[in-house]
Amino acid sequence: MSESSVPAGLVADRTLDARGLNCPMPILKAKKTLNEMTAGSLLKVLATDPGAVRDFEYFCRHTGHQLLESTEQQGEFGFLIRRKG
């Protein structure tokens, strides 16, 4: 489930490894990390909790951050989020 509006070669400013954590920890850690970042910065989140897909879609929709990409590969989920500006 990847959006086609993501420019090729887009590189995250920071990466958050939330693998092995269950809800709500990936969201809480992402929120804390995003708060430390500047507007427009990109955060890549790695997670293994299948509920994270729904959680990050909801989180971004309700906080104003932009979910640029959501991927799944062999049980590992990746999210690329642009901090709201």
N, CA, C and O atoms as CSV, one atom per row, in Angstrom:
chain,resi,resn,atom,element,x,y,z
A,1,MET,N,N,0.847,-1.163,0.000
A,1,MET,CA,C,0.000,0.000,0.000
A,1,MET,C,C,0.899,1.234,0.000
A,1,MET,O,O,1.067,1.886,1.030
A,2,SER,N,N,1.461,1.543,-1.132
A,2,SER,CA,C,2.383,2.653,-1.273
A,2,SER,C,C,1.767,3.719,-2.157
A,2,SER,O,O,1.185,3.406,-3.197
A,3,GLU,N,N,1.889,4.979,-1.753
A,3,GLU,CA,C,1.307,6.058,-2.534
A,3,GLU,C,C,2.248,6.415,-3.673
A,3,GLU,O,O,3.464,6.474,-3.486
A,4,SER,N,N,1.685,6.653,-4.857
A,4,SER,CA,C,2.497,6.955,-6.027
A,4,SER,C,C,3.063,8.368,-5.973
A,4,SER,O,O,3.933,8.701,-6.777
A,5,SER,N,N,2.600,9.212,-5.052
A,5,SER,CA,C,3.070,10.588,-4.964
A,5,SER,C,C,4.408,10.697,-4.240
A,5,SER,O,O,4.923,11.802,-4.073
A,6,VAL,N,N,4.978,9.580,-3.811
A,6,VAL,CA,C,6.263,9.596,-3.110
A,6,VAL,C,C,7.378,9.666,-4.148
A,6,VAL,O,O,7.529,8.750,-4.957
A,7,PRO,N,N,8.173,10.761,-4.133
A,7,PRO,CA,C,9.278,10.857,-5.090
A,7,PRO,C,C,10.297,9.733,-4.882
A,7,PRO,O,O,10.601,9.364,-3.748
A,8,ALA,N,N,10.809,9.204,-5.966
A,8,ALA,CA,C,11.814,8.142,-5.871
A,8,ALA,C,C,13.060,8.681,-5.185
A,8,ALA,O,O,13.448,9.830,-5.395
A,9,GLY,N,N,13.673,7.855,-4.375
A,9,GLY,CA,C,14.904,8.240,-3.720
A,9,GLY,C,C,14.730,9.127,-2.496
A,9,GLY,O,O,15.708,9.679,-1.991
A,10,LEU,N,N,13.511,9.270,-2.015
A,10,LEU,CA,C,13.247,10.070,-0.829
A,10,LEU,C,C,13.887,9.391,0.378
A,10,LEU,O,O,13.644,8.211,0.631
A,11,VAL,N,N,14.699,10.128,1.118
A,11,VAL,CA,C,15.440,9.559,2.237
A,11,VAL,C,C,14.976,10.196,3.548
A,11,VAL,O,O,14.849,11.416,3.653
A,12,ALA,N,N,14.729,9.350,4.532
A,12,ALA,CA,C,14.274,9.830,5.838
A,12,ALA,C,C,15.381,10.584,6.562
A,12,ALA,O,O,16.559,10.244,6.446
A,13,ASP,N,N,14.990,11.610,7.309
A,13,ASP,CA,C,15.933,12.355,8.142
A,13,ASP,C,C,16.292,11.553,9.389
A,13,ASP,O,O,17.412,11.639,9.892
A,14,ARG,N,N,15.330,10.772,9.882
A,14,ARG,CA,C,15.552,9.915,11.055
A,14,ARG,C,C,14.817,8.601,10.853
A,14,ARG,O,O,13.827,8.533,10.126
A,15,THR,N,N,15.320,7.549,11.513
A,15,THR,CA,C,14.654,6.246,11.484
A,15,THR,C,C,14.377,5.814,12.910
A,15,THR,O,O,15.245,5.891,13.779
A,16,LEU,N,N,13.162,5.363,13.135
A,16,LEU,CA,C,12.745,4.868,14.447
A,16,LEU,C,C,12.514,3.365,14.334
A,16,LEU,O,O,11.674,2.917,13.553
A,17,ASP,N,N,13.254,2.599,15.106
A,17,ASP,CA,C,13.099,1.143,15.104
A,17,ASP,C,C,12.142,0.759,16.231
A,17,ASP,O,O,12.521,0.737,17.402
A,18,ALA,N,N,10.900,0.458,15.860
A,18,ALA,CA,C,9.888,0.059,16.834
A,18,ALA,C,C,9.539,-1.420,16.670
A,18,ALA,O,O,8.478,-1.866,17.105
A,19,ARG,N,N,10.438,-2.176,16.040
A,19,ARG,CA,C,10.189,-3.609,15.853
A,19,ARG,C,C,10.172,-4.301,17.205
A,19,ARG,O,O,10.982,-4.006,18.083
A,20,GLY,N,N,9.238,-5.225,17.355
A,20,GLY,CA,C,9.113,-5.973,18.603
A,20,GLY,C,C,8.214,-5.286,19.625
A,20,GLY,O,O,7.910,-5.863,20.669
A,21,LEU,N,N,7.789,-4.060,19.333
A,21,LEU,CA,C,6.907,-3.336,20.253
A,21,LEU,C,C,5.460,-3.480,19.806
A,21,LEU,O,O,5.165,-3.500,18.611
A,22,ASN,N,N,4.566,-3.579,20.777
A,22,ASN,CA,C,3.140,-3.678,20.472
A,22,ASN,C,C,2.442,-2.366,20.763
A,22,ASN,O,O,2.957,-1.510,21.483
A,23,CYS,N,N,1.252,-2.227,20.183
A,23,CYS,CA,C,0.412,-1.045,20.370
A,23,CYS,C,C,0.266,-0.752,21.865
A,23,CYS,O,O,0.026,-1.677,22.641
A,24,PRO,N,N,0.398,0.468,22.277
A,24,PRO,CA,C,0.526,1.710,21.495
A,24,PRO,C,C,1.959,2.221,21.389
A,24,PRO,O,O,2.161,3.365,20.980
A,25,MET,N,N,2.945,1.428,21.736
A,25,MET,CA,C,4.323,1.911,21.816
A,25,MET,C,C,4.886,2.462,20.497
A,25,MET,O,O,5.541,3.504,20.533
A,26,PRO,N,N,4.669,1.822,19.332
A,26,PRO,CA,C,5.203,2.422,18.104
A,26,PRO,C,C,4.676,3.838,17.857
A,26,PRO,O,O,5.427,4.722,17.444
A,27,ILE,N,N,3.396,4.045,18.108
A,27,ILE,CA,C,2.798,5.379,17.918
A,27,ILE,C,C,3.362,6.365,18.930
A,27,ILE,O,O,3.713,7.487,18.564
A,28,LEU,N,N,3.454,5.971,20.188
A,28,LEU,CA,C,3.966,6.873,21.223
A,28,LEU,C,C,5.405,7.274,20.941
A,28,LEU,O,O,5.770,8.438,21.104
A,29,LYS,N,N,6.222,6.321,20.519
A,29,LYS,CA,C,7.625,6.629,20.206
A,29,LYS,C,C,7.721,7.511,18.957
A,29,LYS,O,O,8.561,8.409,18.891
A,30,ALA,N,N,6.863,7.253,17.973
A,30,ALA,CA,C,6.857,8.078,16.760
A,30,ALA,C,C,6.427,9.503,17.090
A,30,ALA,O,O,7.011,10.462,16.585
A,31,LYS,N,N,5.414,9.645,17.931
A,31,LYS,CA,C,4.938,10.977,18.318
A,31,LYS,C,C,6.063,11.758,19.004
A,31,LYS,O,O,6.284,12.930,18.698
A,32,LYS,N,N,6.767,11.111,19.927
A,32,LYS,CA,C,7.863,11.754,20.644
A,32,LYS,C,C,8.972,12.158,19.665
A,32,LYS,O,O,9.499,13.267,19.748
A,33,THR,N,N,9.319,11.271,18.754
A,33,THR,CA,C,10.372,11.554,17.782
A,33,THR,C,C,9.965,12.694,16.852
A,33,THR,O,O,10.766,13.590,16.589
A,34,LEU,N,N,8.740,12.670,16.356
A,34,LEU,CA,C,8.264,13.734,15.471
A,34,LEU,C,C,8.285,15.089,16.177
A,34,LEU,O,O,8.593,16.107,15.556
A,35,ASN,N,N,7.961,15.106,17.464
A,35,ASN,CA,C,7.974,16.362,18.221
A,35,ASN,C,C,9.377,16.957,18.319
A,35,ASN,O,O,9.527,18.165,18.502
A,36,GLU,N,N,10.399,16.120,18.198
A,36,GLU,CA,C,11.795,16.575,18.272
A,36,GLU,C,C,12.323,17.033,16.905
A,36,GLU,O,O,13.412,17.600,16.815
A,37,MET,N,N,11.548,16.784,15.847
A,37,MET,CA,C,11.995,17.070,14.489
A,37,MET,C,C,11.424,18.406,13.998
A,37,MET,O,O,10.452,18.917,14.554
A,38,THR,N,N,12.038,18.958,12.957
A,38,THR,CA,C,11.560,20.205,12.384
A,38,THR,C,C,10.461,19.934,11.359
A,38,THR,O,O,10.353,18.831,10.825
A,39,ALA,N,N,9.658,20.947,11.096
A,39,ALA,CA,C,8.563,20.837,10.136
A,39,ALA,C,C,9.089,20.402,8.778
A,39,ALA,O,O,10.108,20.909,8.308
A,40,GLY,N,N,8.390,19.458,8.147
A,40,GLY,CA,C,8.762,18.974,6.827
A,40,GLY,C,C,9.771,17.837,6.833
A,40,GLY,O,O,10.040,17.247,5.787
A,41,SER,N,N,10.337,17.519,7.999
A,41,SER,CA,C,11.297,16.416,8.103
A,41,SER,C,C,10.610,15.082,7.869
A,41,SER,O,O,9.400,14.954,8.052
A,42,LEU,N,N,11.392,14.092,7.461
A,42,LEU,CA,C,10.854,12.764,7.188
A,42,LEU,C,C,11.313,11.768,8.243
A,42,LEU,O,O,12.494,11.693,8.582
A,43,LEU,N,N,10.349,11.003,8.754
A,43,LEU,CA,C,10.626,9.956,9.731
A,43,LEU,C,C,10.245,8.613,9.142
A,43,LEU,O,O,9.128,8.428,8.660
A,44,LYS,N,N,11.180,7.680,9.184
A,44,LYS,CA,C,10.893,6.299,8.779
A,44,LYS,C,C,10.709,5.488,10.054
A,44,LYS,O,O,11.559,5.514,10.944
A,45,VAL,N,N,9.595,4.769,10.136
A,45,VAL,CA,C,9.315,3.927,11.296
A,45,VAL,C,C,9.297,2.473,10.831
A,45,VAL,O,O,8.652,2.136,9.839
A,46,LEU,N,N,10.010,1.622,11.556
A,46,LEU,CA,C,9.996,0.180,11.306
A,46,LEU,C,C,9.229,-0.475,12.445
A,46,LEU,O,O,9.484,-0.185,13.614
A,47,ALA,N,N,8.292,-1.355,12.112
A,47,ALA,CA,C,7.469,-2.004,13.131
A,47,ALA,C,C,7.140,-3.433,12.710
A,47,ALA,O,O,7.201,-3.784,11.532
A,48,THR,N,N,6.789,-4.244,13.703
A,48,THR,CA,C,6.391,-5.622,13.418
A,48,THR,C,C,4.955,-5.903,13.852
A,48,THR,O,O,4.418,-6.967,13.545
A,49,ASP,N,N,4.331,-4.972,14.555
A,49,ASP,CA,C,2.953,-5.134,15.008
A,49,ASP,C,C,2.008,-4.882,13.837
A,49,ASP,O,O,1.972,-3.768,13.314
A,50,PRO,N,N,1.230,-5.900,13.405
A,50,PRO,CA,C,0.314,-5.716,12.279
A,50,PRO,C,C,-0.701,-4.594,12.504
A,50,PRO,O,O,-1.179,-3.998,11.540
A,51,GLY,N,N,-1.031,-4.304,13.745
A,51,GLY,CA,C,-1.959,-3.220,14.054
A,51,GLY,C,C,-1.382,-1.847,13.767
A,51,GLY,O,O,-2.114,-0.858,13.730
A,52,ALA,N,N,-0.069,-1.781,13.562
A,52,ALA,CA,C,0.579,-0.497,13.306
A,52,ALA,C,C,0.096,0.132,12.003
A,52,ALA,O,O,0.078,1.357,11.886
A,53,VAL,N,N,-0.291,-0.668,11.034
A,53,VAL,CA,C,-0.774,-0.133,9.758
A,53,VAL,C,C,-1.983,0.760,10.015
A,53,VAL,O,O,-2.005,1.922,9.609
A,54,ARG,N,N,-2.955,0.227,10.670
A,54,ARG,CA,C,-4.169,0.984,10.995
A,54,ARG,C,C,-3.850,2.149,11.932
A,54,ARG,O,O,-4.369,3.253,11.766
A,55,ASP,N,N,-2.993,1.890,12.914
A,55,ASP,CA,C,-2.653,2.911,13.898
A,55,ASP,C,C,-1.979,4.125,13.264
A,55,ASP,O,O,-2.324,5.261,13.591
A,56,PHE,N,N,-1.026,3.903,12.363
A,56,PHE,CA,C,-0.316,5.025,11.753
A,56,PHE,C,C,-1.196,5.782,10.768
A,56,PHE,O,O,-1.070,7.000,10.640
A,57,GLU,N,N,-2.091,5.079,10.065
A,57,GLU,CA,C,-3.032,5.772,9.185
A,57,GLU,C,C,-3.907,6.713,10.009
A,57,GLU,O,O,-4.102,7.870,9.637
A,58,TYR,N,N,-4.425,6.221,11.115
A,58,TYR,CA,C,-5.284,7.020,11.997
A,58,TYR,C,C,-4.494,8.179,12.613
A,58,TYR,O,O,-4.952,9.322,12.621
A,59,PHE,N,N,-3.310,7.869,13.126
A,59,PHE,CA,C,-2.468,8.864,13.779
A,59,PHE,C,C,-2.181,10.037,12.837
A,59,PHE,O,O,-2.337,11.195,13.222
A,60,CYS,N,N,-1.765,9.739,11.615
A,60,CYS,CA,C,-1.434,10.804,10.668
A,60,CYS,C,C,-2.673,11.599,10.255
A,60,CYS,O,O,-2.614,12.822,10.129
A,61,ARG,N,N,-3.772,10.916,10.050
A,61,ARG,CA,C,-5.014,11.589,9.657
A,61,ARG,C,C,-5.463,12.576,10.738
A,61,ARG,O,O,-6.010,13.631,10.418
A,62,HIS,N,N,-5.240,12.249,11.996
A,62,HIS,CA,C,-5.741,13.074,13.096
A,62,HIS,C,C,-4.723,14.042,13.690
A,62,HIS,O,O,-5.075,14.856,14.543
A,63,THR,N,N,-3.474,13.967,13.255
A,63,THR,CA,C,-2.461,14.878,13.791
A,63,THR,C,C,-1.953,15.862,12.745
A,63,THR,O,O,-1.275,16.832,13.082
A,64,GLY,N,N,-2.275,15.621,11.488
A,64,GLY,CA,C,-1.831,16.519,10.429
A,64,GLY,C,C,-0.507,16.125,9.790
A,64,GLY,O,O,-0.077,16.753,8.823
A,65,HIS,N,N,0.146,15.087,10.321
A,65,HIS,CA,C,1.358,14.591,9.675
A,65,HIS,C,C,0.936,13.851,8.403
A,65,HIS,O,O,-0.201,13.393,8.294
A,66,GLN,N,N,1.849,13.738,7.453
A,66,GLN,CA,C,1.520,13.107,6.173
A,66,GLN,C,C,2.166,11.728,6.078
A,66,GLN,O,O,3.388,11.598,6.145
A,67,LEU,N,N,1.335,10.707,5.922
A,67,LEU,CA,C,1.832,9.345,5.722
A,67,LEU,C,C,2.139,9.191,4.235
A,67,LEU,O,O,1.230,9.027,3.421
A,68,LEU,N,N,3.416,9.242,3.889
A,68,LEU,CA,C,3.824,9.185,2.488
A,68,LEU,C,C,3.882,7.766,1.952
A,68,LEU,O,O,3.644,7.525,0.768
A,69,GLU,N,N,4.202,6.826,2.842
A,69,GLU,CA,C,4.395,5.450,2.385
A,69,GLU,C,C,4.118,4.483,3.528
A,69,GLU,O,O,4.473,4.731,4.680
A,70,SER,N,N,3.480,3.382,3.177
A,70,SER,CA,C,3.236,2.302,4.123
A,70,SER,C,C,3.539,1.003,3.380
A,70,SER,O,O,2.891,0.685,2.383
A,71,THR,N,N,4.526,0.258,3.872
A,71,THR,CA,C,4.927,-0.965,3.181
A,71,THR,C,C,4.937,-2.145,4.149
A,71,THR,O,O,5.000,-1.971,5.366
A,72,GLU,N,N,4.873,-3.335,3.587
A,72,GLU,CA,C,4.963,-4.563,4.379
A,72,GLU,C,C,5.826,-5.540,3.612
A,72,GLU,O,O,5.612,-5.783,2.424
A,73,GLN,N,N,6.804,-6.098,4.306
A,73,GLN,CA,C,7.674,-7.087,3.683
A,73,GLN,C,C,8.054,-8.133,4.721
A,73,GLN,O,O,8.755,-7.837,5.689
A,74,GLN,N,N,7.592,-9.344,4.513
A,74,GLN,CA,C,7.899,-10.474,5.398
A,74,GLN,C,C,7.618,-10.160,6.869
A,74,GLN,O,O,8.442,-10.432,7.742
A,75,GLY,N,N,6.455,-9.590,7.124
A,75,GLY,CA,C,6.042,-9.332,8.503
A,75,GLY,C,C,6.643,-8.088,9.135
A,75,GLY,O,O,6.439,-7.828,10.321
A,76,GLU,N,N,7.383,-7.319,8.345
A,76,GLU,CA,C,7.941,-6.063,8.852
A,76,GLU,C,C,7.283,-4.909,8.103
A,76,GLU,O,O,7.184,-4.918,6.876
A,77,PHE,N,N,6.841,-3.928,8.857
A,77,PHE,CA,C,6.126,-2.799,8.289
A,77,PHE,C,C,7.007,-1.561,8.315
A,77,PHE,O,O,7.744,-1.321,9.272
A,78,GLY,N,N,6.918,-0.787,7.252
A,78,GLY,CA,C,7.669,0.452,7.162
A,78,GLY,C,C,6.726,1.610,6.874
A,78,GLY,O,O,5.816,1.493,6.054
A,79,PHE,N,N,6.945,2.706,7.541
A,79,PHE,CA,C,6.115,3.903,7.370
A,79,PHE,C,C,7.030,5.096,7.165
A,79,PHE,O,O,8.001,5.278,7.900
A,80,LEU,N,N,6.721,5.904,6.169
A,80,LEU,CA,C,7.463,7.136,5.936
A,80,LEU,C,C,6.496,8.287,6.197
A,80,LEU,O,O,5.475,8.423,5.523
A,81,ILE,N,N,6.832,9.105,7.177
A,81,ILE,CA,C,5.944,10.166,7.643
A,81,ILE,C,C,6.640,11.513,7.511
A,81,ILE,O,O,7.785,11.676,7.932
A,82,ARG,N,N,5.927,12.488,6.911
A,82,ARG,CA,C,6.425,13.850,6.833
A,82,ARG,C,C,5.800,14.645,7.981
A,82,ARG,O,O,4.578,14.708,8.121
A,83,ARG,N,N,6.674,15.255,8.805
A,83,ARG,CA,C,6.182,16.032,9.951
A,83,ARG,C,C,5.415,17.240,9.434
A,83,ARG,O,O,5.835,17.914,8.494
A,84,LYS,N,N,4.287,17.490,10.072
A,84,LYS,CA,C,3.458,18.622,9.645
A,84,LYS,C,C,4.238,19.928,9.779
A,84,LYS,O,O,5.125,20.064,10.622
A,85,GLY,N,N,3.886,20.863,8.938
A,85,GLY,CA,C,4.620,22.118,8.944
A,85,GLY,C,C,3.716,23.240,9.263
A,85,GLY,O,O,4.154,24.390,9.316
